[in-house]
Amino acid sequence: MTPENPVVDPAPLSEGEIAFEGALRPKSLAEFVGQVRVRGQLQLLLDAAAIQNRTPDHILLAGPPGLGKTTLAMIVAHERQRPLRLTSGPAIQHAGDLAAVLSSLVPGEVLFIDEIHRMARPAEEMLYLAMEDFRIDIMVGKGAGATSIPLDLSPFTLVGATTRSGLLPNPLRDRFGFTANLEFYETGELVRVLRRAADLIELEIDEDALGEIAKRSRGTPRIANRLLRRVRDYALVHGGRASTHVVEAALELYDVDELGLDRLDRAVMNILITRFDGGPVGLSTLAVSVGEESETIESVVEPFLVRVGLITRTPRGRMATREGFRHMGFAQGSD
């Protein structure tokens, strides 16, 4: 069992795994690799708050999964030397859930809400007043006898993370003092992420091998570190240094091709090309054909395939591009 699911693994983590987990979580903005513009903006925001001896403005981190939103929230708390409270939008389904969290915050605490766009609407409306005035109104009783009791909150900094910023209502988005849009990483940045992680777990790996992992990581540090873990396992079992040959063999075993496509990505491409002649085909039809939920195809598979130019979205549906045909080994228009 890998450390990705430590809750169900009764065995204690090895020293190498603990070091690897540490590599995933830089402790300061100076250690954080990539997102240069966002790091500079965050540093200015935190420095200004420290000079004025106040809590930093609320921060919204927007971007695809795996780019470091949770890590940046941890860094904000660490840089300010304040405690961090972590929760998620799906866990806050009632206003009372949010009230319990907010009322227990200590002065200056950083509250991180992951997937904040998935909060229940009553809790979301309560959050408006809390963010703006550090106050919430608690309703006591029902019907005509119900009364509202104001409750003052300790000043806090909310760090919200979302992968679907378009789903955030404008009143909530406007209450954040700073919005950071995280971007996919360049190959060179991912090599730096991988080198740092490899050094911390004392994995001997060639620079060319790191570059090969980075090219297959879809511009995402979380994927890069996961692939590094698989290469580490392969090198450990088969012995020797993690060379480019070992990387290629390990990632071939785990169905990750030279562009970063995995089994599901290739299944979508194969169905699109062989069954639908390259499209256009609707999302729901495509999802049924590969036996997955439409949400999975739309949020996990499709963004990457569109970004690398293998498929395109049209008003009539999804279509494979010429590059998509070529990558999958088909001549465009072939049977």
C-alpha positions as CSV (number, residue, x, y, z in Angstrom):
1,M,0.0,0.0,0.0
2,T,1.4,3.4,-1.0
3,P,1.3,6.5,1.3
4,E,-1.5,7.9,-0.9
5,N,-3.9,6.1,1.4
6,P,-2.3,6.1,4.8
7,V,-5.6,5.7,6.6
8,V,-6.2,2.1,5.5
9,D,-2.5,1.1,5.9
10,P,-1.9,-0.3,9.4
11,A,1.9,-0.5,8.8
12,P,4.0,2.6,9.9
13,L,5.6,4.6,7.1
14,S,9.2,3.9,6.4
15,E,11.8,6.7,6.8
16,G,11.9,6.9,3.0
17,E,8.1,7.4,2.8
18,I,8.2,10.0,5.5
19,A,10.9,11.9,3.6
20,F,8.9,11.6,0.4
21,E,5.8,13.1,2.0
22,G,8.0,15.9,3.3
23,A,9.2,16.5,-0.3
24,L,5.6,17.0,-1.4
25,R,5.0,19.8,1.1
26,P,7.5,22.7,0.9
27,K,7.4,24.7,4.1
28,S,8.0,28.2,2.7
29,L,7.4,30.2,-0.5
30,A,11.2,30.1,-1.1
31,E,11.1,26.3,-1.3
32,F,8.0,26.2,-3.5
33,V,9.0,25.4,-7.1
34,G,7.1,27.0,-10.0
35,Q,4.2,29.5,-10.0
36,V,6.7,32.3,-9.9
37,R,4.1,35.1,-10.3
38,V,1.7,33.7,-7.7
39,R,4.6,33.3,-5.2
40,G,5.6,36.9,-5.7
41,Q,2.0,38.1,-5.2
42,L,1.5,36.0,-2.1
43,Q,4.8,37.1,-0.6
44,L,3.8,40.7,-1.0
45,L,0.4,40.1,0.5
46,L,1.9,38.3,3.5
47,D,4.7,40.9,4.0
48,A,2.3,43.8,3.9
49,A,0.1,42.1,6.5
50,A,3.1,41.5,8.8
51,I,4.2,45.1,8.6
52,Q,0.7,46.3,9.5
53,N,0.3,43.6,12.1
54,R,-3.1,42.4,10.7
55,T,-4.5,39.2,9.3
56,P,-3.8,38.8,5.6
57,D,-6.7,39.3,3.1
58,H,-8.7,36.2,2.2
59,I,-7.1,34.2,-0.6
60,L,-8.7,32.2,-3.5
61,L,-6.5,29.6,-5.2
62,A,-8.0,28.5,-8.5
63,G,-6.6,25.9,-10.9
64,P,-6.6,22.2,-11.9
65,P,-5.9,19.5,-9.3
66,G,-2.4,18.7,-8.2
67,L,-0.8,22.1,-8.8
68,G,-0.1,23.0,-5.1
69,K,-3.2,24.7,-3.7
70,T,-3.2,22.8,-0.4
71,T,0.5,23.2,-0.1
72,L,0.2,27.0,-0.6
73,A,-2.4,27.2,2.1
74,M,-0.1,25.4,4.5
75,I,2.7,27.8,3.5
76,V,0.5,30.8,4.3
77,A,-0.1,29.5,7.8
78,H,3.6,28.6,8.3
79,E,4.8,32.0,7.0
80,R,2.5,33.8,9.4
81,Q,3.3,31.3,12.2
82,R,-0.4,30.7,12.7
83,P,-2.4,27.5,13.1
84,L,-4.2,26.0,10.1
85,R,-7.7,24.5,10.0
86,L,-8.5,22.3,7.0
87,T,-11.9,21.3,5.7
88,S,-13.7,21.0,2.4
89,G,-16.8,22.2,0.7
90,P,-18.5,18.8,0.5
91,A,-18.1,18.5,4.3
92,I,-20.0,21.7,4.9
93,Q,-23.5,20.8,4.0
94,H,-25.4,23.0,6.6
95,A,-24.9,26.4,8.0
96,G,-24.4,24.9,11.4
97,D,-21.4,22.9,10.2
98,L,-19.7,26.2,9.1
99,A,-20.8,28.0,12.3
100,A,-19.1,25.3,14.4
101,V,-15.9,25.7,12.5
102,L,-15.9,29.5,12.4
103,S,-16.8,29.9,16.1
104,S,-13.8,27.8,17.2
105,L,-11.1,29.7,15.3
106,V,-8.4,31.4,17.3
107,P,-7.2,34.9,16.3
108,G,-5.2,34.9,13.1
109,E,-5.9,31.3,12.3
110,V,-5.9,30.2,8.6
111,L,-9.0,28.4,7.5
112,F,-8.5,26.3,4.3
113,I,-11.7,25.2,2.5
114,D,-10.9,22.8,-0.4
115,E,-13.3,22.6,-3.3
116,I,-15.1,25.7,-1.9
117,H,-17.5,25.8,-4.8
118,R,-19.2,22.7,-3.5
119,M,-20.4,24.2,-0.2
120,A,-24.1,24.2,0.5
121,R,-25.9,27.4,-0.3
122,P,-27.0,28.3,3.3
123,A,-23.4,27.9,4.5
124,E,-22.1,29.9,1.6
125,E,-24.4,32.8,2.5
126,M,-23.3,32.6,6.1
127,L,-19.7,32.9,4.9
128,Y,-20.3,36.2,3.2
129,L,-20.8,38.0,6.5
130,A,-18.0,36.1,8.2
131,M,-15.5,37.1,5.6
132,E,-16.5,40.7,5.5
133,D,-17.3,41.6,9.1
134,F,-15.9,38.6,11.1
135,R,-19.4,38.0,12.4
136,I,-22.2,35.4,11.9
137,D,-25.9,35.4,12.8
138,I,-27.2,32.3,14.6
139,M,-30.9,31.6,14.2
140,V,-32.6,30.3,17.3
141,G,-36.1,28.9,17.2
142,K,-38.4,28.4,14.3
143,G,-41.3,30.2,12.7
144,A,-42.6,33.6,14.0
145,G,-40.6,33.1,17.3
146,A,-37.2,32.7,15.7
147,T,-34.6,35.2,16.7
148,S,-31.2,36.1,15.3
149,I,-28.2,36.1,17.7
150,P,-25.1,37.8,16.4
151,L,-21.8,36.1,17.2
152,D,-18.5,37.9,16.8
153,L,-15.6,35.9,15.3
154,S,-11.9,36.1,15.8
155,P,-10.1,37.7,12.8
156,F,-9.1,34.9,10.4
157,T,-7.8,34.4,6.9
158,L,-9.8,32.2,4.6
159,V,-7.9,30.3,1.9
160,G,-10.4,28.8,-0.6
161,A,-9.3,26.4,-3.3
162,T,-11.4,25.5,-6.3
163,T,-10.9,23.5,-9.5
164,R,-14.1,25.1,-11.0
165,S,-13.9,28.8,-10.4
166,G,-16.7,29.4,-12.8
167,L,-19.1,27.7,-10.3
168,L,-18.3,30.2,-7.6
169,P,-21.1,32.8,-7.2
170,N,-20.0,36.4,-7.7
171,P,-20.8,37.6,-4.1
172,L,-18.4,34.9,-2.8
173,R,-15.7,35.5,-5.3
174,D,-15.7,39.3,-4.8
175,R,-15.0,38.9,-1.0
176,F,-11.6,37.4,-1.6
177,G,-8.9,40.1,-1.4
178,F,-6.6,38.1,-3.7
179,T,-7.3,35.5,-6.4
180,A,-4.4,33.3,-7.6
181,N,-4.8,31.4,-10.8
182,L,-2.3,28.5,-10.8
183,E,-1.0,27.3,-14.1
184,F,0.4,24.0,-15.4
185,Y,4.2,23.5,-14.9
186,E,6.8,23.6,-17.6
187,T,9.0,20.5,-18.0
188,G,12.0,22.3,-16.5
189,E,10.0,23.2,-13.4
190,L,8.9,19.6,-12.9
191,V,12.4,18.4,-13.2
192,R,13.3,20.7,-10.2
193,V,10.3,19.3,-8.3
194,L,11.4,15.8,-9.0
195,R,15.1,16.4,-8.2
196,R,14.1,17.9,-4.8
197,A,11.9,14.9,-4.0
198,A,14.5,12.4,-5.2
199,D,17.2,13.9,-3.1
200,L,15.0,13.8,0.0
201,I,14.2,10.1,-0.4
202,E,17.9,9.4,-1.4
203,L,16.9,8.0,-4.8
204,E,19.8,7.8,-7.3
205,I,18.4,8.9,-10.6
206,D,19.9,10.4,-13.8
207,E,18.9,13.9,-15.0
208,D,17.7,12.5,-18.3
209,A,15.5,10.1,-16.4
210,L,14.0,13.0,-14.4
211,G,13.3,14.7,-17.7
212,E,11.5,11.6,-19.0
213,I,9.3,11.5,-15.9
214,A,8.6,15.2,-16.2
215,K,7.5,14.9,-19.9
216,R,4.9,12.3,-18.9
217,S,3.6,14.2,-15.9
218,R,0.9,16.3,-17.7
219,G,2.4,19.5,-16.2
220,T,1.3,18.5,-12.7
221,P,3.6,18.1,-9.7
222,R,1.3,15.6,-8.0
223,I,1.4,13.3,-11.0
224,A,5.2,13.8,-11.3
225,N,5.7,12.7,-7.7
226,R,3.4,9.8,-8.1
227,L,5.3,8.6,-11.2
228,L,8.6,9.1,-9.3
229,R,7.3,6.8,-6.6
230,R,6.5,4.1,-9.2
231,V,10.0,4.4,-10.7
232,R,11.5,4.2,-7.2
233,D,9.6,0.9,-6.6
234,Y,10.7,-0.5,-10.0
235,A,14.3,0.4,-9.4
236,L,14.2,-1.1,-5.9
237,V,12.7,-4.4,-7.1
238,H,15.0,-4.7,-10.2
239,G,18.1,-3.2,-8.6
240,G,20.4,-0.5,-9.9
241,R,20.2,3.2,-10.6
242,A,17.1,4.8,-11.9
243,S,18.2,5.4,-15.5
244,T,16.1,6.5,-18.5
245,H,15.7,2.8,-19.4
246,V,14.3,2.0,-16.0
247,V,11.9,5.0,-16.2
248,E,10.7,3.9,-19.6
249,A,10.2,0.3,-18.4
250,A,8.5,1.3,-15.2
251,L,6.0,3.7,-16.9
252,E,5.3,1.2,-19.6
253,L,4.4,-1.3,-16.9
254,Y,2.0,1.3,-15.4
255,D,0.4,2.2,-18.8
256,V,1.8,5.8,-19.0
257,D,2.9,6.6,-22.5
258,E,5.5,9.1,-23.7
259,L,3.0,11.9,-23.8
260,G,1.5,11.1,-20.4
261,L,-1.7,9.4,-21.5
262,D,-2.9,6.6,-19.2
263,R,-5.2,3.7,-19.8
264,L,-8.4,5.7,-19.6
265,D,-7.0,8.5,-21.9
266,R,-6.1,5.9,-24.5
267,A,-9.5,4.2,-24.1
268,V,-11.3,7.4,-24.9
269,M,-9.1,8.1,-27.9
270,N,-9.5,4.6,-29.2
271,I,-13.3,4.7,-28.9
272,L,-13.4,8.1,-30.5
273,I,-11.3,7.1,-33.5
274,T,-12.4,3.5,-34.1
275,R,-16.0,3.5,-33.2
276,F,-17.0,7.1,-34.1
277,D,-14.5,7.8,-36.9
278,G,-12.9,10.6,-35.0
279,G,-16.2,12.3,-34.1
280,P,-18.0,14.5,-33.4
281,V,-19.6,12.6,-30.5
282,G,-21.4,13.8,-27.4
283,L,-19.9,13.6,-24.0
284,S,-22.5,11.3,-22.5
285,T,-22.2,8.9,-25.5
286,L,-18.4,8.9,-25.1
287,A,-18.6,8.2,-21.4
288,V,-21.0,5.3,-21.8
289,S,-18.8,3.8,-24.5
290,V,-15.8,3.6,-22.2
291,G,-17.8,2.7,-19.1
292,E,-17.1,5.9,-17.1
293,E,-19.1,8.7,-15.6
294,S,-19.5,11.8,-17.8
295,E,-18.1,13.9,-14.9
296,T,-14.9,11.8,-15.0
297,I,-14.4,12.3,-18.7
298,E,-15.2,16.0,-18.6
299,S,-13.1,16.9,-15.5
300,V,-10.2,14.4,-15.6
301,V,-9.6,13.1,-19.1
302,E,-10.8,15.8,-21.5
303,P,-8.9,18.9,-20.2
304,F,-5.6,17.2,-20.8
305,L,-6.5,15.7,-24.2
306,V,-7.7,19.2,-25.3
307,R,-4.6,20.9,-23.9
308,V,-2.1,18.7,-25.8
309,G,-4.2,18.9,-29.0
310,L,-5.4,15.3,-29.3
311,I,-9.1,16.2,-29.3
312,T,-11.1,19.4,-29.8
313,R,-14.5,20.4,-28.6
314,T,-17.1,21.6,-31.1
315,P,-20.8,22.5,-30.8
316,R,-21.6,19.1,-32.2
317,G,-19.4,17.2,-29.8
318,R,-15.8,16.0,-29.3
319,M,-13.5,15.3,-32.3
320,A,-10.1,13.7,-32.6
321,T,-7.5,16.0,-34.2
322,R,-4.9,15.0,-36.8
323,E,-2.4,14.8,-34.0
324,G,-4.7,12.6,-32.1
325,F,-5.0,10.1,-35.0
326,R,-1.2,10.2,-35.4
327,H,-0.4,9.7,-31.7
328,M,-2.8,6.7,-31.5
329,G,-1.2,5.1,-34.6
330,F,-4.1,5.7,-37.1
331,A,-4.2,7.4,-40.4
332,Q,-6.9,10.1,-40.4
333,G,-10.0,8.7,-42.2
334,S,-8.9,5.1,-41.9
335,D,-11.3,2.4,-41.0
